[in-house]
Structures are given as structure tokens and as C-alpha cells.
Amino acid sequence: MSDTPVEQMSFEQAMKELEAVVGQLERGDVALDQSIALYERGAALKKRCEDELKRAEEKVAAITLDAEGAPTGTKPVEGL
């Protein structure tokens, strides 16, 4: 686990660490207390990734509007 606070991580950093956390939990080779800490860290990392994806989706949606706010024909990215 990284010492970097989750709220300071980039999407890529959070995703990489989340994958590592999930891997550790799936192996099941950690003590109960550590599993709980990993689960909590994983939940925070998941939220960080979701927040960053939402922010990216909003940026894409904003880019697809012209100066008057009318759609330019491009749709926002869906599923993010």
C-alpha cells in the first residue's frame, strides 16, 4: 500500500493501487485486521477513481457544447 493520501492520487495511481488491494484480498493471505484495512483503503480508492471519471465525463460534455451552449453534434462519453 502506498503512503500517498488517496485524495492526492491521480486516477492512474488510484487504479493501480486498487488493483493491488483487490489482488491481496482475493488471495486471502492477509490477517483479518489487515484485510479490513485493505478493504477500507480499497473503498476509498474506488471512490477516488469514480470521482475522477465523473470529472472527466463532465469535461468531455463541456467540450461538446459551442459558445452558446448548443450541442456541436458530438455526444458526451457514456458509461464513465
C-alpha positions as CSV (number, residue, x, y, z in Angstrom):
1,M,0.0,0.0,0.0
2,S,1.2,3.5,-0.8
3,D,1.6,6.2,1.8
4,T,0.1,8.8,-0.6
5,P,-3.2,10.1,0.6
6,V,-6.0,8.8,-1.7
7,E,-7.3,12.3,-2.3
8,Q,-3.9,13.3,-3.8
9,M,-3.7,10.4,-6.2
10,S,-4.1,10.6,-9.9
11,F,-6.7,8.3,-11.5
12,E,-3.9,6.1,-12.7
13,Q,-2.2,5.9,-9.3
14,A,-5.5,5.1,-7.6
15,M,-6.5,2.4,-10.1
16,K,-3.1,0.7,-9.9
17,E,-3.3,0.6,-6.1
18,L,-6.9,-0.5,-6.2
19,E,-5.9,-3.5,-8.4
20,A,-3.1,-4.4,-5.9
21,V,-5.6,-4.2,-3.0
22,V,-8.1,-6.4,-4.8
23,G,-5.4,-8.9,-5.6
24,Q,-4.3,-9.1,-2.0
25,L,-7.9,-9.5,-0.8
26,E,-8.6,-12.2,-3.4
27,R,-5.5,-14.2,-2.3
28,G,-6.8,-14.2,1.2
29,D,-3.3,-14.5,2.7
30,V,-3.6,-11.5,5.0
31,A,-4.7,-11.3,8.6
32,L,-8.2,-10.2,9.4
33,D,-7.1,-6.7,10.7
34,Q,-5.1,-6.1,7.6
35,S,-8.0,-7.3,5.4
36,I,-10.2,-4.8,7.0
37,A,-7.7,-2.0,6.5
38,L,-7.2,-3.1,2.8
39,Y,-11.0,-3.1,2.3
40,E,-11.3,0.4,3.7
41,R,-8.4,1.6,1.5
42,G,-9.9,-0.1,-1.5
43,A,-13.3,1.6,-0.9
44,A,-11.6,5.0,-0.7
45,L,-9.6,4.2,-3.9
46,K,-12.7,3.1,-5.7
47,K,-14.5,6.4,-4.8
48,R,-11.4,8.4,-6.0
49,C,-11.5,6.6,-9.3
50,E,-15.2,7.2,-9.7
51,D,-14.8,10.9,-8.8
52,E,-12.0,11.3,-11.4
53,L,-14.1,9.5,-14.1
54,K,-17.1,11.8,-13.3
55,R,-14.9,14.8,-13.6
56,A,-13.5,13.6,-16.9
57,E,-17.1,12.9,-18.2
58,E,-18.1,16.5,-17.3
59,K,-15.1,17.9,-19.1
60,V,-16.0,15.9,-22.2
61,A,-19.6,17.0,-22.0
62,A,-18.5,20.6,-21.7
63,I,-16.2,20.3,-24.7
64,T,-19.1,19.2,-26.9
65,L,-21.0,22.5,-26.5
66,D,-20.4,25.6,-28.5
67,A,-20.0,29.1,-27.1
68,E,-23.8,29.5,-26.8
69,G,-24.2,26.1,-25.1
70,A,-25.7,24.4,-28.1
71,P,-24.6,20.8,-28.8
72,T,-22.0,20.6,-31.6
73,G,-23.1,17.2,-32.7
74,T,-20.7,15.3,-30.6
75,K,-22.1,13.3,-27.7
76,P,-20.5,13.0,-24.2
77,V,-18.7,9.8,-23.5
78,E,-21.2,7.4,-21.9
79,G,-20.6,4.8,-19.3
80,L,-17.9,6.8,-17.4
